[in-house]
Amino acid sequence: MGKPASRVLVQRVVAFLFIASSMAISICNIESSKMNLCLPAVSGKSPTQPTEQCCAVVSGAKLSCLCSYKNLLPAFGINPKYALALPKKCGLETPPQCRGS
């Protein structure tokens, strides 16, 4: 995917998330209003350990679905390295397609 196409995709995802923030929808089996529970554990220079609430959200997610978004994470201030480590920190198995990234 070229840079212009990537930019359009990111813009569409951002627009989708803005719309999603005003209504309860589900992305990869996570209710959009609960996604922010994990933000402190996947952003910044010194992320926190995931909370029980965050791990509850992650445990209900379709992790293989979430892995398909890993290249878009930086556009939302999320460090992909921290995000991909989150399942293990919550005692879950990381899907094969997410490993080694």
C-alpha positions as CSV (number, residue, x, y, z in Angstrom):
1,M,0.0,0.0,0.0
2,G,1.5,3.3,-1.0
3,K,1.8,6.4,1.2
4,P,-1.4,8.1,-0.2
5,A,-3.4,5.0,0.3
6,S,-2.1,4.5,3.8
7,R,-2.9,8.1,4.7
8,V,-6.5,7.7,3.4
9,L,-6.8,4.5,5.4
10,V,-5.6,6.2,8.6
11,Q,-7.9,9.1,8.0
12,R,-10.9,6.7,7.6
13,V,-10.0,4.9,10.8
14,V,-9.6,8.1,12.7
15,A,-13.0,9.3,11.4
16,F,-14.5,5.9,12.3
17,L,-13.1,6.2,15.9
18,F,-14.5,9.7,16.3
19,I,-17.9,8.5,15.2
20,A,-17.5,5.4,17.4
21,S,-16.8,7.5,20.4
22,S,-20.3,9.0,20.2
23,M,-22.0,5.6,20.0
24,A,-21.3,2.2,21.5
25,I,-20.0,-0.1,18.9
26,S,-17.8,-3.2,18.9
27,I,-14.4,-3.5,17.3
28,C,-12.8,-6.9,17.4
29,N,-15.3,-7.8,20.2
30,I,-14.3,-4.8,22.3
31,E,-16.9,-2.1,23.0
32,S,-15.4,1.2,21.8
33,S,-16.1,2.9,25.1
34,K,-13.9,0.5,26.9
35,M,-10.8,0.8,24.7
36,N,-9.4,3.7,26.7
37,L,-9.0,1.4,29.7
38,C,-5.8,0.0,28.2
39,L,-4.3,3.3,26.9
40,P,-2.0,3.9,29.9
41,A,-0.5,0.4,29.3
42,V,0.3,0.9,25.6
43,S,1.3,4.5,25.2
44,G,4.0,7.0,26.4
45,K,7.6,6.3,27.2
46,S,6.9,4.5,30.5
47,P,3.6,2.6,30.2
48,T,1.9,1.3,33.3
49,Q,1.1,-2.3,33.9
50,P,-2.3,-3.2,32.6
51,T,-5.1,-3.0,35.1
52,E,-7.5,-5.8,35.9
53,Q,-10.1,-3.8,33.9
54,C,-7.8,-3.6,30.9
55,C,-7.0,-7.3,31.1
56,A,-10.7,-8.1,31.2
57,V,-11.2,-6.1,28.0
58,V,-8.2,-7.8,26.4
59,S,-9.4,-11.3,27.4
60,G,-12.8,-10.7,25.7
61,A,-11.2,-9.4,22.5
62,K,-10.6,-11.2,19.3
63,L,-6.8,-10.8,19.4
64,S,-6.2,-12.0,15.9
65,C,-8.5,-9.3,14.7
66,L,-6.7,-6.6,16.7
67,C,-3.4,-7.8,15.3
68,S,-4.5,-6.8,11.9
69,Y,-4.5,-3.1,13.1
70,K,-1.0,-3.2,14.4
71,N,0.5,-1.0,11.6
72,L,-2.1,1.7,12.3
73,L,-1.4,2.0,16.1
74,P,1.2,4.8,16.0
75,A,-1.4,7.1,14.4
76,F,-3.3,6.8,17.6
77,G,-0.4,7.4,20.0
78,I,-0.1,3.7,20.7
79,N,3.3,2.0,20.7
80,P,2.9,-1.3,18.8
81,K,5.6,-3.0,20.9
82,Y,3.7,-2.3,24.1
83,A,0.3,-3.2,22.5
84,L,1.6,-6.6,21.2
85,A,3.0,-7.3,24.7
86,L,-0.3,-6.7,26.4
87,P,-1.9,-10.1,25.9
88,K,1.1,-11.8,27.6
89,K,1.1,-9.2,30.5
90,C,-2.6,-10.2,31.0
91,G,-1.8,-13.9,31.1
92,L,-3.1,-14.6,27.5
93,E,-1.4,-16.2,24.6
94,T,-0.4,-13.8,21.8
95,P,-1.7,-14.9,18.4
96,P,0.9,-16.3,16.0
97,Q,0.4,-13.5,13.5
98,C,1.3,-10.9,16.1
99,R,4.5,-12.5,17.3
100,G,7.9,-11.2,16.2
101,S,6.5,-7.8,15.2
